[in-house]
Amino acid sequence: MAEPRRPRIISSRPGLTPDPAGRGPAANARPTSAKVSVEPVPAEDAAAQAPAPGLPERAGTSGGHADEQANASRTAGTTLSGARAGAPGEGSTRPGSTGASGPKADSTKPSRSKPSGSKLSGSKRGGAPVPGNRGGAGGTPAGEPGARVLAFPEPAHKRRRRRAWLGVAGVAVVLAVVMGLALFSPVLAVKHVTFVGNKLVAGKTLQAAVAPLLGRPLPQVTQGDLDALLAAVPQIKASHLEARPPSTLVVHVVERVPVALLKDGKGWIQVDQDGVPLGRVADQSKVPLPQIDGGTAATGGSTFRAITAVLATLPKSVLGKLASASAKSPDAVELQMVDGKTVVWGNASDMELKAQVLEALVTAPAPVPVAGKPAPPPVRVYDVSAPRHPVTR
């Protein structure tokens, strides 16, 4: 911060009309502006002005008035803020001597004592300092211009920034409290688990699998926890978790679809497209699924995956009429129907189109014989290896 501007104090020049009170020509000074203060300039000590006793006065002077005027002219000048000056009219006479044991000076002559150390600028006459401009320990040193520390208001952008940070901190604290209550509060504990989409698996089996989730707060239940528990149920291919506060957990499941039966000893095993076993079947006639030749030993090969891919593409109306499925290679898949008809499928290309064409051929009405013409031979083979040019024979 820049140093405050010092006020100027202007005294009168020597040779002006002396002060009637004997204070010197400074009394005739006048301020040049409202910012300029005028103070009288102290004269020399009265002892220095008074003539020594027994000495004649110099000629051409009128008593001690000329000496006093000369002394006043020597001390006249401009004094700055911080110069010491005594209050007018409060000086005390001091005994003066010309030697070690000279007589006292004339007490009738006005004399001045040295200034008492009060500051002219910003101080009151009579030596009383203005608060804030004190000299000495802990304040402004004597003789130096007074300084006042101004407390400027805080900038508006800093106030706005502080308020914004306080708001963010408050929101963070509230969120932390809410998250703590949600994560650890027993009010949101899981009490009910509902399954949607299960047909092959009984509800009791699924409830037993997810029993460890009961009593745990809903926010702590993750999809990974659910998948790990449902891995023990092979019929479930995928699942989706849905939390319904305050205490209900809904599980949407996607079951594996059985597409074929594999011979296993005296019984049969249902498998899906990936060859995952989905359960045992004692009576094959009760399950409308085709049988894959080779039994459980055929799982895992490329030929097996080609057969299961074809079976997974067929609609249920056709899948229920199949008796078995076989393939000499992944590009030569054949299907045997219950009525003895054969389906030549071919490779794995255009599977969706082949399935649509085969369904149309199987569900088409038999041709009506025409009178006078031989009856058309029955269809024994459906060749859909070229689906855009199907052949029946």
Backbone torsions as a table, in degrees:
resi	resn	phi	psi	omega
1	MET	NA	138.3	-177.4
2	ALA	-68.2	150.2	179.6
3	GLU	-68.6	136.2	179.8
4	PRO	-63.0	146.2	-178.9
5	ARG	-70.0	134.2	-177.9
6	ARG	-85.5	135.6	175.5
7	PRO	-71.3	148.5	179.6
8	ARG	-97.9	141.8	178.0
9	ILE	-120.1	120.6	-174.8
10	ILE	-110.0	128.4	177.0
11	SER	-105.4	164.2	-179.3
12	SER	-74.7	155.4	178.9
13	ARG	-81.7	154.8	178.5
14	PRO	-65.2	150.9	177.7
15	GLY	98.5	-6.9	177.4
16	LEU	-77.1	175.7	-179.0
17	THR	-63.5	125.3	-178.3
18	PRO	-66.2	157.6	179.1
19	ASP	-69.7	129.9	178.8
20	PRO	-58.7	-27.7	-179.6
21	ALA	-82.8	1.2	178.7
22	GLY	83.5	18.6	-177.6
23	ARG	-91.1	-4.1	178.5
24	GLY	100.2	179.7	-175.3
25	PRO	-76.1	-5.9	-178.5
26	ALA	-65.6	-19.3	-178.7
27	ALA	-68.8	-21.1	-179.1
28	ASN	-87.1	1.2	-178.4
29	ALA	-69.8	148.1	178.7
30	ARG	-130.7	142.4	-178.6
31	PRO	-70.8	143.8	178.7
32	THR	-88.7	-19.5	178.6
33	SER	-155.3	174.3	-178.7
34	ALA	-70.6	-19.1	-178.3
35	LYS	-89.3	-2.0	-177.1
36	VAL	-108.6	129.0	177.2
37	SER	-106.5	149.4	-175.2
38	VAL	-116.1	127.9	177.3
39	GLU	-130.5	143.8	177.7
40	PRO	-69.2	147.2	178.7
41	VAL	-90.6	126.7	-178.0
42	PRO	-68.2	143.0	177.0
43	ALA	-85.4	175.4	177.2
44	GLU	-68.2	167.4	178.5
45	ASP	-57.2	147.5	179.6
46	ALA	-65.3	-27.7	-179.2
47	ALA	-68.2	-34.9	178.5
48	ALA	-73.3	-26.1	-178.8
49	GLN	-82.0	-31.7	-174.9
50	ALA	-74.9	137.8	177.0
51	PRO	-71.7	148.8	178.6
52	ALA	-69.5	144.5	179.8
53	PRO	-66.6	141.0	178.0
54	GLY	90.4	-7.6	178.5
55	LEU	-100.7	139.3	179.6
56	PRO	-75.3	149.0	177.0
57	GLU	-74.4	148.6	-178.7
58	ARG	-71.5	148.1	-179.0
59	ALA	-72.3	154.2	177.6
60	GLY	82.9	8.3	177.9
61	THR	-121.7	155.6	179.1
62	SER	-105.8	79.9	178.6
63	GLY	71.9	-148.0	-179.7
64	GLY	-86.9	3.6	-177.0
65	HIS	-67.9	-38.7	-178.0
66	ALA	-67.7	-43.0	178.4
67	ASP	-62.6	-40.8	179.8
68	GLU	-63.4	-38.5	178.8
69	GLN	-67.9	-37.2	178.7
70	ALA	-66.5	-42.7	177.3
71	ASN	-62.2	-39.7	179.8
72	ALA	-65.6	-35.6	-179.9
73	SER	-69.9	-32.4	178.9
74	ARG	-69.2	-33.1	-177.4
75	THR	-93.2	-2.2	179.9
76	ALA	-72.2	147.6	179.4
77	GLY	163.9	-179.1	-179.8
78	THR	-91.5	125.4	178.1
79	THR	-107.9	137.6	-179.2
80	LEU	-89.3	173.7	177.4
81	SER	-65.4	133.8	-179.4
82	GLY	106.7	-10.8	176.2
83	ALA	-73.6	146.8	-178.5
84	ARG	-88.1	139.9	178.2
85	ALA	-148.2	140.8	177.9
86	GLY	-82.7	155.5	178.3
87	ALA	-70.8	136.7	180.0
88	PRO	-64.4	140.2	176.3
89	GLY	82.5	1.4	-177.5
90	GLU	-116.0	6.1	178.4
91	GLY	-69.5	151.8	179.2
92	SER	-117.6	145.7	180.0
93	THR	-72.9	143.4	-179.1
94	ARG	-124.2	133.6	-179.1
95	PRO	-62.8	134.3	177.8
96	GLY	-122.1	153.8	-178.3
97	SER	-144.9	154.1	178.1
98	THR	-93.8	-10.6	-178.2
99	GLY	-151.7	-162.0	-179.2
100	ALA	-69.1	-31.6	-176.9
101	SER	-138.9	50.1	179.7
102	GLY	-83.5	163.6	178.1
103	PRO	-70.3	158.9	178.8
104	LYS	-68.0	152.1	177.7
105	ALA	-72.2	159.8	-180.0
106	ASP	-63.6	121.1	-176.8
107	SER	-78.2	-10.8	-179.4
108	THR	-78.0	-18.4	-178.8
109	LYS	-83.3	141.5	-179.7
110	PRO	-68.0	141.8	177.3
111	SER	-142.4	162.5	-177.6
112	ARG	-127.6	144.0	171.9
113	SER	-91.9	168.3	179.6
114	LYS	-68.4	152.1	-177.1
115	PRO	-60.5	150.5	-174.0
116	SER	-87.1	4.6	174.2
117	GLY	91.3	11.0	176.6
118	SER	-83.1	149.3	-179.3
119	LYS	-80.6	140.0	178.7
120	LEU	-76.7	-46.1	-176.7
121	SER	-76.7	123.0	176.0
122	GLY	74.1	18.5	179.0
123	SER	-125.2	162.7	179.7
124	LYS	-89.9	152.9	174.7
125	ARG	-69.8	147.4	-178.4
126	GLY	99.6	3.9	173.5
127	GLY	87.9	5.5	179.7
128	ALA	-85.7	113.6	-178.4
129	PRO	-73.6	150.4	176.4
130	VAL	-77.3	137.1	178.5
131	PRO	-56.7	137.3	-178.7
132	GLY	97.0	-15.3	179.4
133	ASN	-118.7	35.8	-177.5
134	ARG	-75.8	147.3	175.2
135	GLY	-102.5	169.6	178.6
136	GLY	100.6	-164.0	-176.1
137	ALA	-67.0	133.8	178.5
138	GLY	81.9	-4.3	-179.4
139	GLY	-127.6	-162.0	178.4
140	THR	-76.2	133.4	-180.0
141	PRO	-60.0	147.8	-179.9
142	ALA	-63.7	140.7	-179.9
143	GLY	88.9	-8.0	179.5
144	GLU	-102.6	152.6	179.2
145	PRO	-67.0	139.3	179.9
146	GLY	-68.0	149.8	-180.0
147	ALA	-135.4	142.3	179.5
148	ARG	-124.0	128.4	179.9
149	VAL	-83.9	119.2	-178.6
150	LEU	-95.3	132.1	177.7
151	ALA	-91.2	102.5	179.8
152	PHE	-79.3	146.7	178.3
153	PRO	-66.7	151.0	179.7
154	GLU	-67.2	137.6	180.0
155	PRO	-58.8	150.9	-176.2
156	ALA	-65.5	-37.2	-178.2
157	HIS	-67.3	-30.6	176.1
158	LYS	-70.3	-37.9	177.2
159	ARG	-64.3	-42.7	178.8
160	ARG	-64.4	-39.2	179.5
161	ARG	-65.5	-41.5	179.2
162	ARG	-65.1	-40.3	178.2
163	ARG	-64.8	-38.5	178.6
164	ALA	-63.7	-43.0	178.5
165	TRP	-65.0	-39.0	177.8
166	LEU	-64.5	-39.0	177.2
167	GLY	-64.3	-43.1	178.4
168	VAL	-62.8	-42.1	179.1
169	ALA	-63.5	-39.3	177.7
170	GLY	-64.1	-42.3	177.9
171	VAL	-63.7	-40.0	179.3
172	ALA	-63.2	-39.6	179.1
173	VAL	-65.5	-41.9	179.4
174	VAL	-63.8	-43.2	178.9
175	LEU	-63.8	-38.6	178.5
176	ALA	-63.4	-40.0	178.6
177	VAL	-65.8	-43.3	180.0
178	VAL	-64.2	-42.9	179.3
179	MET	-64.4	-38.8	177.6
180	GLY	-63.0	-42.0	178.1
181	LEU	-66.5	-37.5	-178.6
182	ALA	-70.9	-34.9	-175.8
183	LEU	-80.2	-30.9	-172.2
184	PHE	-121.4	-1.4	-178.6
185	SER	-76.0	133.0	176.7
186	PRO	-71.8	-8.0	179.6
187	VAL	-66.0	-31.9	-178.1
188	LEU	-97.3	22.9	179.8
189	ALA	-70.9	146.3	180.0
190	VAL	-72.6	124.1	178.4
191	LYS	-118.6	-25.4	-177.7
192	HIS	-134.7	138.0	176.1
193	VAL	-125.0	123.1	-178.6
194	THR	-116.3	135.8	-179.6
195	PHE	-109.5	138.7	179.9
196	VAL	-128.0	130.2	175.8
197	GLY	101.0	1.4	-179.8
198	ASN	-87.7	130.4	177.2
199	LYS	-127.5	-39.5	-180.0
200	LEU	-81.1	-31.3	-175.1
201	VAL	-101.9	136.1	178.0
202	ALA	-71.8	151.1	-179.7
203	GLY	-63.3	-34.2	-179.9
204	LYS	-64.2	-36.5	178.7
205	THR	-64.4	-42.1	179.4
206	LEU	-70.0	-38.4	178.8
207	GLN	-63.9	-38.1	177.7
208	ALA	-67.3	-31.5	-178.9
209	ALA	-71.6	-34.8	-176.9
210	VAL	-101.3	16.3	-179.6
211	ALA	-58.2	-33.6	179.1
212	PRO	-62.9	-15.3	179.9
213	LEU	-80.2	-15.8	-178.8
214	LEU	-67.6	135.1	-179.4
215	GLY	89.5	-10.3	178.9
216	ARG	-88.0	139.6	177.6
217	PRO	-58.6	142.4	-177.6
218	LEU	-55.8	-43.1	-179.6
219	PRO	-64.2	-18.3	-179.1
220	GLN	-87.7	-10.0	-180.0
221	VAL	-85.2	121.5	-178.6
222	THR	-112.5	166.1	178.2
223	GLN	-66.2	-33.5	177.4
224	GLY	-63.6	-40.2	177.4
225	ASP	-62.3	-42.0	-179.3
226	LEU	-66.7	-42.1	180.0
227	ASP	-63.8	-37.7	179.7
228	ALA	-65.7	-35.8	179.9
229	LEU	-75.6	-36.8	-178.4
230	LEU	-81.3	-5.4	176.3
231	ALA	-64.1	-22.9	178.2
232	ALA	-75.0	-10.6	178.7
233	VAL	-106.6	102.1	-174.5
234	PRO	-67.8	-21.3	-178.9
235	GLN	-70.1	-17.9	-177.8
236	ILE	-90.8	117.9	178.8
237	LYS	-87.7	-39.6	179.7
238	ALA	-152.6	162.8	179.9
239	SER	-148.2	158.3	178.9
240	HIS	-136.9	131.8	-174.3
241	LEU	-96.3	138.5	176.4
242	GLU	-139.3	122.4	-179.7
243	ALA	-97.4	131.4	177.1
244	ARG	-123.9	96.2	-178.6
245	PRO	-58.3	152.7	8.4
246	PRO	-92.5	-15.6	-170.8
247	SER	-149.0	21.8	-177.2
248	THR	-115.6	137.7	177.9
249	LEU	-121.4	121.4	-179.5
250	VAL	-106.3	128.9	-178.3
251	VAL	-118.3	116.9	175.5
252	HIS	-93.6	121.1	-175.3
253	VAL	-113.0	149.0	173.3
254	VAL	-118.2	114.1	-177.1
255	GLU	-85.0	155.6	173.2
256	ARG	-76.3	141.5	-177.6
257	VAL	-98.0	120.9	176.4
258	PRO	-71.9	134.1	-178.2
259	VAL	-119.6	-12.8	-177.3
260	ALA	-159.9	169.2	176.4
261	LEU	-117.7	139.8	177.0
262	LEU	-115.8	134.5	179.1
263	LYS	-71.8	127.2	-179.9
264	ASP	-137.9	93.8	-177.8
265	GLY	67.3	-123.1	179.9
266	LYS	-92.3	-7.4	-177.8
267	GLY	-118.8	-165.8	-177.6
268	TRP	-133.8	150.3	179.8
269	ILE	-123.0	131.4	175.3
270	GLN	-80.6	135.4	177.9
271	VAL	-130.5	154.8	177.1
272	ASP	-99.7	-167.0	-177.6
273	GLN	-61.1	-31.8	-179.4
274	ASP	-88.4	1.9	-178.7
275	GLY	79.6	14.5	179.3
276	VAL	-76.9	126.1	178.1
277	PRO	-69.9	132.5	-176.2
278	LEU	-112.8	-1.7	179.1
279	GLY	146.7	160.6	-178.9
280	ARG	-95.5	150.0	179.7
281	VAL	-129.2	128.5	-179.5
282	ALA	-84.2	-37.0	-176.9
283	ASP	-118.2	116.5	-177.9
284	GLN	-67.5	-32.7	-177.3
285	SER	-65.3	-19.5	-179.8
286	LYS	-85.7	-7.6	-178.9
287	VAL	-120.1	115.1	-177.2
288	PRO	-78.6	66.5	179.4
289	LEU	-130.4	145.3	178.4
290	PRO	-76.1	158.4	179.5
291	GLN	-99.5	138.8	177.1
292	ILE	-100.8	126.2	-178.9
293	ASP	-68.5	145.1	177.6
294	GLY	107.9	-14.2	177.3
295	GLY	69.4	-160.4	-178.0
296	THR	-67.1	-19.2	179.8
297	ALA	-70.2	-17.6	-178.0
298	ALA	-81.7	-11.1	-176.8
299	THR	-69.0	146.9	174.9
300	GLY	96.6	-16.5	-179.0
301	GLY	-88.7	169.0	-179.6
302	SER	-68.4	-35.6	178.1
303	THR	-65.5	-42.0	178.2
304	PHE	-62.4	-42.6	-179.9
305	ARG	-66.6	-33.0	176.9
306	ALA	-67.0	-41.9	179.7
307	ILE	-65.1	-47.6	-178.7
308	THR	-65.5	-33.1	177.5
309	ALA	-65.0	-39.0	177.5
310	VAL	-66.5	-44.5	-179.1
311	LEU	-64.4	-34.6	179.2
312	ALA	-71.4	-20.9	-179.4
313	THR	-84.7	-27.7	-175.7
314	LEU	-67.7	143.6	174.4
315	PRO	-70.8	162.8	-177.3
316	LYS	-65.0	-29.4	179.8
317	SER	-65.1	-29.4	177.9
318	VAL	-92.6	-36.8	-177.9
319	LEU	-62.9	-33.5	-179.5
320	GLY	-73.0	-12.7	-179.4
321	LYS	-99.5	1.5	-178.7
322	LEU	-89.8	143.8	177.3
323	ALA	-101.4	-39.1	-179.0
324	SER	-157.7	169.2	178.4
325	ALA	-140.9	140.1	-178.8
326	SER	-148.2	165.9	179.7
327	ALA	-161.0	134.4	174.8
328	LYS	-83.9	-23.5	176.8
329	SER	-156.5	168.1	177.6
330	PRO	-61.1	-17.7	-179.3
331	ASP	-100.7	5.5	-178.3
332	ALA	-136.5	73.0	-179.5
333	VAL	-94.7	133.1	177.1
334	GLU	-128.3	146.9	-179.2
335	LEU	-122.3	140.0	177.1
336	GLN	-110.8	127.1	-178.9
337	MET	-91.9	164.4	-177.4
338	VAL	-64.4	-36.1	-178.6
339	ASP	-82.1	7.6	176.5
340	GLY	94.0	-1.6	-179.9
341	LYS	-78.9	156.9	-177.8
342	THR	-119.2	142.9	177.1
343	VAL	-116.4	120.0	175.4
344	VAL	-93.0	110.1	-175.1
345	TRP	-93.5	-46.2	-178.0
346	GLY	91.7	-138.4	-176.7
347	ASN	-89.9	-168.8	-175.0
348	ALA	-91.5	11.6	179.9
349	SER	-84.2	149.3	176.9
350	ASP	52.3	46.9	-174.7
351	MET	-68.1	-38.9	-179.8
352	GLU	-65.5	-42.7	179.9
353	LEU	-67.7	-38.6	177.7
354	LYS	-63.4	-39.5	179.3
355	ALA	-64.4	-41.1	178.9
356	GLN	-66.1	-41.4	-179.7
357	VAL	-67.1	-41.9	179.4
358	LEU	-64.2	-40.1	178.1
359	GLU	-64.0	-38.6	178.2
360	ALA	-66.6	-37.6	179.9
361	LEU	-71.7	-38.4	-177.7
362	VAL	-71.0	-39.3	-176.7
363	THR	-88.1	-1.2	-179.3
364	ALA	-71.7	143.6	179.3
365	PRO	-67.9	151.8	178.8
366	ALA	-68.9	146.9	-178.6
367	PRO	-66.5	143.7	-179.5
368	VAL	-87.1	128.0	179.3
369	PRO	-66.7	145.7	-179.4
370	VAL	-100.6	139.4	-178.9
371	ALA	-64.4	135.0	178.9
372	GLY	85.0	-1.2	179.4
373	LYS	-123.6	153.5	179.8
374	PRO	-69.1	150.7	-179.6
375	ALA	-69.3	141.9	179.3
376	PRO	-66.6	145.0	-179.7
377	PRO	-68.8	150.2	179.2
378	PRO	-69.5	152.7	-179.6
379	VAL	-80.6	129.5	178.7
380	ARG	-116.6	-23.9	-176.9
381	VAL	-132.6	136.0	172.1
382	TYR	-114.3	109.3	-179.2
383	ASP	-102.6	108.8	179.9
384	VAL	-115.0	20.7	178.9
385	SER	-63.2	-28.9	171.2
386	ALA	-115.9	88.5	-169.4
387	PRO	-62.2	-24.0	-180.0
388	ARG	-81.8	-10.5	175.4
389	HIS	-139.1	70.4	-178.3
390	PRO	-69.9	155.7	-177.9
391	VAL	-132.7	135.6	172.5
392	THR	-121.3	140.0	178.7
393	ARG	-150.7	NA	NA
